Amino acid sequence: MSDAELTRDRHSRDLAGRVALVTGASRGIGRAIALELARSGAHVIALARTQGALEELDDDIRRGGSEATLVPCDVKDFAALDRLGAAIYERWKKLDIFVGNAGMLGPVTPLAHVDPKQWDDVFAVNVTANWRLIRSLDALLRASETGRVVLISSGAGHKEKFAPYWGPYAVSKAALDAIVRTYAAETMNVSLVKVMAANPGPLRTRMRAQAMPGEDPQTLRTPEDFAPKVLAMCRPDWADTGKVYDFPQDRVLVFQAPRPG
C-alpha cells in the first residue's frame, strides 16, 4: 500500500460523530468541501440559497453513506443565521466545524464608480454574514473538543500589491482576514478552537469565470483539488490558528505587518 493510500485509510471516516456547517454549499468550492467532509464521516449542515442544488448535494452525500441537513437560506438573512445557532444547539449542543465559504465578487470597477448598494451587498455576504455566524456559533464551537473554523479568503485581500478595480472584493476579503485573526486571538489558549483563513487562488469556478471571462478554465485547478486541503484544517490534529493556508503555494503563511518601503 502506498503512503497516499495509507493516509487515506488512516483518515477514512475519522470525522464520524462530528457536525460541520458549510455555507455556499450548493456548488463550486462549498460543494466540494461538503462532500469531502461527508466522505470523512461528518454530518454536514449544508447552507445555500438554491433548494434544488442542495437536494442534489444531499443525494450525493447519502450515496456515500453519510447524512446531511439542508438549510436553504440567503446568508444576508441575518435573523435566520441567529436562528440556525439555536437550532444546532437544540439538536447537537455543539458544532465541530464551520466552513465559511459563501462569497460574492461584486463589481469589477473603479472604487469611485461602485454603487453603494453593490458595496453593501458584497460586505453583507463576505464579511457581515461570517461575523454573524461566529456570533451565533461561538458557544457551540467552544463546546466541541475540536472546534475548527475555516473562512475562505483570497489573495486579493492580502497581496503586497493590490490590483486595481477589485475594490469591494479585495477590501471585504481583507476584512475577513481580520475576522480570522481577531477570532483566533480571542479563542487561543482559552479554548480548543482553531481558526484559519484559506486562499484557494484561481480555481475553475463560476466566480472566477465571471471575474476573468477570457481565461481558459481548463488551465485552472478545480474545487475538488482544493477541498482536501480544507478538510485537513477541519481535522482534530490541526494545530495552527490565526494563519492563512495558501493553496497556490501549498503552505501555511503568517500574516505580515507592513514593512518599510
Contacts in CASP RR format, 6 or more apart in sequence:
PFRMAT RR
TARGET T0000
AUTHOR 0000-0000-0000
METHOD contacts of the structure
MODEL  1
MSDAELTRDRHSRDLAGRVALVTGASRGIGRAIALELARSGAHVIALART
QGALEELDDDIRRGGSEATLVPCDVKDFAALDRLGAAIYERWKKLDIFVG
NAGMLGPVTPLAHVDPKQWDDVFAVNVTANWRLIRSLDALLRASETGRVV
LISSGAGHKEKFAPYWGPYAVSKAALDAIVRTYAAETMNVSLVKVMAANP
GPLRTRMRAQAMPGEDPQTLRTPEDFAPKVLAMCRPDWADTGKVYDFPQD
RVLVFQAPRPG
1 9 0 8 1.000
11 40 0 8 1.000
11 235 0 8 1.000
12 40 0 8 1.000
13 39 0 8 1.000
13 40 0 8 1.000
13 41 0 8 1.000
14 40 0 8 1.000
14 41 0 8 1.000
14 235 0 8 1.000
14 236 0 8 1.000
15 37 0 8 1.000
15 40 0 8 1.000
15 41 0 8 1.000
15 42 0 8 1.000
15 96 0 8 1.000
15 97 0 8 1.000
15 234 0 8 1.000
15 235 0 8 1.000
16 40 0 8 1.000
16 41 0 8 1.000
16 42 0 8 1.000
17 41 0 8 1.000
17 42 0 8 1.000
17 43 0 8 1.000
18 41 0 8 1.000
18 42 0 8 1.000
18 43 0 8 1.000
18 96 0 8 1.000
18 97 0 8 1.000
18 144 0 8 1.000
18 146 0 8 1.000
19 42 0 8 1.000
19 43 0 8 1.000
19 45 0 8 1.000
19 88 0 8 1.000
19 92 0 8 1.000
19 94 0 8 1.000
19 95 0 8 1.000
19 96 0 8 1.000
19 97 0 8 1.000
20 34 0 8 1.000
20 37 0 8 1.000
20 42 0 8 1.000
20 43 0 8 1.000
20 44 0 8 1.000
20 45 0 8 1.000
20 95 0 8 1.000
20 96 0 8 1.000
20 97 0 8 1.000
20 98 0 8 1.000
20 99 0 8 1.000
20 234 0 8 1.000
21 44 0 8 1.000
21 45 0 8 1.000
21 47 0 8 1.000
21 84 0 8 1.000
21 88 0 8 1.000
21 95 0 8 1.000
21 97 0 8 1.000
21 98 0 8 1.000
21 99 0 8 1.000
21 100 0 8 1.000
21 133 0 8 1.000
21 137 0 8 1.000
22 30 0 8 1.000
22 33 0 8 1.000
22 34 0 8 1.000
22 37 0 8 1.000
22 44 0 8 1.000
22 45 0 8 1.000
22 46 0 8 1.000
22 47 0 8 1.000
22 99 0 8 1.000
22 100 0 8 1.000
22 101 0 8 1.000
23 30 0 8 1.000
23 47 0 8 1.000
23 48 0 8 1.000
23 75 0 8 1.000
23 99 0 8 1.000
23 100 0 8 1.000
23 101 0 8 1.000
23 102 0 8 1.000
23 129 0 8 1.000
23 133 0 8 1.000
24 30 0 8 1.000
24 31 0 8 1.000
24 47 0 8 1.000
24 48 0 8 1.000
24 49 0 8 1.000
24 75 0 8 1.000
24 100 0 8 1.000
24 101 0 8 1.000
24 102 0 8 1.000
24 103 0 8 1.000
25 31 0 8 1.000
25 33 0 8 1.000
25 34 0 8 1.000
25 44 0 8 1.000
25 46 0 8 1.000
25 47 0 8 1.000
25 48 0 8 1.000
25 54 0 8 1.000
25 57 0 8 1.000
25 101 0 8 1.000
26 46 0 8 1.000
26 48 0 8 1.000
26 49 0 8 1.000
26 50 0 8 1.000
26 52 0 8 1.000
26 53 0 8 1.000
26 54 0 8 1.000
26 56 0 8 1.000
26 57 0 8 1.000
27 48 0 8 1.000
27 50 0 8 1.000
27 53 0 8 1.000
27 206 0 8 1.000
28 205 0 8 1.000
28 206 0 8 1.000
28 223 0 8 1.000
29 101 0 8 1.000
29 152 0 8 1.000
29 200 0 8 1.000
29 203 0 8 1.000
29 205 0 8 1.000
29 223 0 8 1.000
29 226 0 8 1.000
29 227 0 8 1.000
30 99 0 8 1.000
30 101 0 8 1.000
30 152 0 8 1.000
30 223 0 8 1.000
30 227 0 8 1.000
31 53 0 8 1.000
31 57 0 8 1.000
31 223 0 8 1.000
32 222 0 8 1.000
32 223 0 8 1.000
32 224 0 8 1.000
32 226 0 8 1.000
32 227 0 8 1.000
33 99 0 8 1.000
33 101 0 8 1.000
33 223 0 8 1.000
33 227 0 8 1.000
33 230 0 8 1.000
33 231 0 8 1.000
34 44 0 8 1.000
34 46 0 8 1.000
34 57 0 8 1.000
34 61 0 8 1.000
34 68 0 8 1.000
35 57 0 8 1.000
35 60 0 8 1.000
35 61 0 8 1.000
35 227 0 8 1.000
36 227 0 8 1.000
36 228 0 8 1.000
36 230 0 8 1.000
36 231 0 8 1.000
37 44 0 8 1.000
37 97 0 8 1.000
37 99 0 8 1.000
37 231 0 8 1.000
37 234 0 8 1.000
38 44 0 8 1.000
38 61 0 8 1.000
38 64 0 8 1.000
38 65 0 8 1.000
38 66 0 8 1.000
38 67 0 8 1.000
38 68 0 8 1.000
39 64 0 8 1.000
39 66 0 8 1.000
40 231 0 8 1.000
41 66 0 8 1.000
42 66 0 8 1.000
42 96 0 8 1.000
42 97 0 8 1.000
42 234 0 8 1.000
43 66 0 8 1.000
43 67 0 8 1.000
43 68 0 8 1.000
43 69 0 8 1.000
44 61 0 8 1.000
44 66 0 8 1.000
44 67 0 8 1.000
44 68 0 8 1.000
44 69 0 8 1.000
45 68 0 8 1.000
45 69 0 8 1.000
45 71 0 8 1.000
45 84 0 8 1.000
45 88 0 8 1.000
46 54 0 8 1.000
46 57 0 8 1.000
46 58 0 8 1.000
46 61 0 8 1.000
46 68 0 8 1.000
46 69 0 8 1.000
46 70 0 8 1.000
46 71 0 8 1.000
47 71 0 8 1.000
47 73 0 8 1.000
47 75 0 8 1.000
47 84 0 8 1.000
47 102 0 8 1.000
48 54 0 8 1.000
48 71 0 8 1.000
48 72 0 8 1.000
48 73 0 8 1.000
48 102 0 8 1.000
49 72 0 8 1.000
49 73 0 8 1.000
49 74 0 8 1.000
50 72 0 8 1.000
51 70 0 8 1.000
51 72 0 8 1.000
54 70 0 8 1.000
54 71 0 8 1.000
54 72 0 8 1.000
55 70 0 8 1.000
57 68 0 8 1.000
57 70 0 8 1.000
58 68 0 8 1.000
58 70 0 8 1.000
61 67 0 8 1.000
61 68 0 8 1.000
62 68 0 8 1.000
71 84 0 8 1.000
73 80 0 8 1.000
73 81 0 8 1.000
73 84 0 8 1.000
74 80 0 8 1.000
75 81 0 8 1.000
75 102 0 8 1.000
75 124 0 8 1.000
75 125 0 8 1.000
75 129 0 8 1.000
75 133 0 8 1.000
76 121 0 8 1.000
76 124 0 8 1.000
76 125 0 8 1.000
76 129 0 8 1.000
78 128 0 8 1.000
78 129 0 8 1.000
78 132 0 8 1.000
81 129 0 8 1.000
81 132 0 8 1.000
81 133 0 8 1.000
81 136 0 8 1.000
82 132 0 8 1.000
82 135 0 8 1.000
82 136 0 8 1.000
84 133 0 8 1.000
84 136 0 8 1.000
85 95 0 8 1.000
85 136 0 8 1.000
85 137 0 8 1.000
85 140 0 8 1.000
86 136 0 8 1.000
88 95 0 8 1.000
88 137 0 8 1.000
88 140 0 8 1.000
89 139 0 8 1.000
89 140 0 8 1.000
92 140 0 8 1.000
93 140 0 8 1.000
93 143 0 8 1.000
94 140 0 8 1.000
94 141 0 8 1.000
94 143 0 8 1.000
94 144 0 8 1.000
95 137 0 8 1.000
95 140 0 8 1.000
95 141 0 8 1.000
95 143 0 8 1.000
95 144 0 8 1.000
95 147 0 8 1.000
96 141 0 8 1.000
96 144 0 8 1.000
96 146 0 8 1.000
96 147 0 8 1.000
96 148 0 8 1.000
97 147 0 8 1.000
97 148 0 8 1.000
97 149 0 8 1.000
97 150 0 8 1.000
97 234 0 8 1.000
98 133 0 8 1.000
98 134 0 8 1.000
98 137 0 8 1.000
98 141 0 8 1.000
98 148 0 8 1.000
98 149 0 8 1.000
98 150 0 8 1.000
99 149 0 8 1.000
99 150 0 8 1.000
99 151 0 8 1.000
99 152 0 8 1.000
99 230 0 8 1.000
99 234 0 8 1.000
100 130 0 8 1.000
100 133 0 8 1.000
100 149 0 8 1.000
100 150 0 8 1.000
100 151 0 8 1.000
100 152 0 8 1.000
101 152 0 8 1.000
102 125 0 8 1.000
102 129 0 8 1.000
103 125 0 8 1.000
103 126 0 8 1.000
103 152 0 8 1.000
103 207 0 8 1.000
104 121 0 8 1.000
104 122 0 8 1.000
104 125 0 8 1.000
104 126 0 8 1.000
104 169 0 8 1.000
105 122 0 8 1.000
105 169 0 8 1.000
105 207 0 8 1.000
105 210 0 8 1.000
105 211 0 8 1.000
106 118 0 8 1.000
106 121 0 8 1.000
106 122 0 8 1.000
106 168 0 8 1.000
106 169 0 8 1.000
107 113 0 8 1.000
107 114 0 8 1.000
107 115 0 8 1.000
107 118 0 8 1.000
107 168 0 8 1.000
108 165 0 8 1.000
108 166 0 8 1.000
108 169 0 8 1.000
108 211 0 8 1.000
109 165 0 8 1.000
110 164 0 8 1.000
110 165 0 8 1.000
111 167 0 8 1.000
114 167 0 8 1.000
114 168 0 8 1.000
118 168 0 8 1.000
119 168 0 8 1.000
122 168 0 8 1.000
122 169 0 8 1.000
122 172 0 8 1.000
123 168 0 8 1.000
123 172 0 8 1.000
123 175 0 8 1.000
126 169 0 8 1.000
126 172 0 8 1.000
126 173 0 8 1.000
126 175 0 8 1.000
126 176 0 8 1.000
127 172 0 8 1.000
127 175 0 8 1.000
127 176 0 8 1.000
127 179 0 8 1.000
130 151 0 8 1.000
130 176 0 8 1.000
130 179 0 8 1.000
131 179 0 8 1.000
134 149 0 8 1.000
134 179 0 8 1.000
134 183 0 8 1.000
141 147 0 8 1.000
141 149 0 8 1.000
141 187 0 8 1.000
141 191 0 8 1.000
141 193 0 8 1.000
142 187 0 8 1.000
142 191 0 8 1.000
142 192 0 8 1.000
142 193 0 8 1.000
144 192 0 8 1.000
144 193 0 8 1.000
145 192 0 8 1.000
145 236 0 8 1.000
146 192 0 8 1.000
146 235 0 8 1.000
146 236 0 8 1.000
147 192 0 8 1.000
147 193 0 8 1.000
147 194 0 8 1.000
148 193 0 8 1.000
148 194 0 8 1.000
148 196 0 8 1.000
148 233 0 8 1.000
148 234 0 8 1.000
148 235 0 8 1.000
148 238 0 8 1.000
149 180 0 8 1.000
149 183 0 8 1.000
149 193 0 8 1.000
149 194 0 8 1.000
149 195 0 8 1.000
149 196 0 8 1.000
150 196 0 8 1.000
150 197 0 8 1.000
150 198 0 8 1.000
150 230 0 8 1.000
150 233 0 8 1.000
150 234 0 8 1.000
151 176 0 8 1.000
151 179 0 8 1.000
151 180 0 8 1.000
151 195 0 8 1.000
151 196 0 8 1.000
151 197 0 8 1.000
151 198 0 8 1.000
152 197 0 8 1.000
152 198 0 8 1.000
152 200 0 8 1.000
152 230 0 8 1.000
153 173 0 8 1.000
153 176 0 8 1.000
153 177 0 8 1.000
153 180 0 8 1.000
153 197 0 8 1.000
153 198 0 8 1.000
153 199 0 8 1.000
153 244 0 8 1.000
154 169 0 8 1.000
154 170 0 8 1.000
154 173 0 8 1.000
154 199 0 8 1.000
154 200 0 8 1.000
154 201 0 8 1.000
155 173 0 8 1.000
155 199 0 8 1.000
155 201 0 8 1.000
155 246 0 8 1.000
156 162 0 8 1.000
156 163 0 8 1.000
156 166 0 8 1.000
156 169 0 8 1.000
156 170 0 8 1.000
156 173 0 8 1.000
157 170 0 8 1.000
157 171 0 8 1.000
157 173 0 8 1.000
157 174 0 8 1.000
157 177 0 8 1.000
158 173 0 8 1.000
158 174 0 8 1.000
158 177 0 8 1.000
158 199 0 8 1.000
158 244 0 8 1.000
158 255 0 8 1.000
162 170 0 8 1.000
163 170 0 8 1.000
176 197 0 8 1.000
177 197 0 8 1.000
177 244 0 8 1.000
177 255 0 8 1.000
180 195 0 8 1.000
180 196 0 8 1.000
180 197 0 8 1.000
180 242 0 8 1.000
180 244 0 8 1.000
181 242 0 8 1.000
181 255 0 8 1.000
183 195 0 8 1.000
184 194 0 8 1.000
184 195 0 8 1.000
184 196 0 8 1.000
184 241 0 8 1.000
184 242 0 8 1.000
184 243 0 8 1.000
185 242 0 8 1.000
187 193 0 8 1.000
187 194 0 8 1.000
187 195 0 8 1.000
187 241 0 8 1.000
188 241 0 8 1.000
188 242 0 8 1.000
193 241 0 8 1.000
194 233 0 8 1.000
194 238 0 8 1.000
194 239 0 8 1.000
194 240 0 8 1.000
194 241 0 8 1.000
195 241 0 8 1.000
195 242 0 8 1.000
196 233 0 8 1.000
196 238 0 8 1.000
196 240 0 8 1.000
196 241 0 8 1.000
196 242 0 8 1.000
196 243 0 8 1.000
196 244 0 8 1.000
196 245 0 8 1.000
197 242 0 8 1.000
197 243 0 8 1.000
197 244 0 8 1.000
197 245 0 8 1.000
198 229 0 8 1.000
198 230 0 8 1.000
198 233 0 8 1.000
198 244 0 8 1.000
198 245 0 8 1.000
198 247 0 8 1.000
199 244 0 8 1.000
199 245 0 8 1.000
199 246 0 8 1.000
199 247 0 8 1.000
199 248 0 8 1.000
200 223 0 8 1.000
200 226 0 8 1.000
200 247 0 8 1.000
201 246 0 8 1.000
201 247 0 8 1.000
201 248 0 8 1.000
202 208 0 8 1.000
202 212 0 8 1.000
202 215 0 8 1.000
202 220 0 8 1.000
202 221 0 8 1.000
202 248 0 8 1.000
203 220 0 8 1.000
203 221 0 8 1.000
203 222 0 8 1.000
203 223 0 8 1.000
203 225 0 8 1.000
203 226 0 8 1.000
204 217 0 8 1.000
204 218 0 8 1.000
204 220 0 8 1.000
204 221 0 8 1.000
204 222 0 8 1.000
204 223 0 8 1.000
205 223 0 8 1.000
208 215 0 8 1.000
208 217 0 8 1.000
208 220 0 8 1.000
209 215 0 8 1.000
209 217 0 8 1.000
221 247 0 8 1.000
226 247 0 8 1.000
229 245 0 8 1.000
229 247 0 8 1.000
229 250 0 8 1.000
232 238 0 8 1.000
233 240 0 8 1.000
233 245 0 8 1.000
240 252 0 8 1.000
242 255 0 8 1.000
243 252 0 8 1.000
243 253 0 8 1.000
243 254 0 8 1.000
243 255 0 8 1.000
244 252 0 8 1.000
244 253 0 8 1.000
244 255 0 8 1.000
245 251 0 8 1.000
245 252 0 8 1.000
245 253 0 8 1.000
246 252 0 8 1.000
246 253 0 8 1.000
END
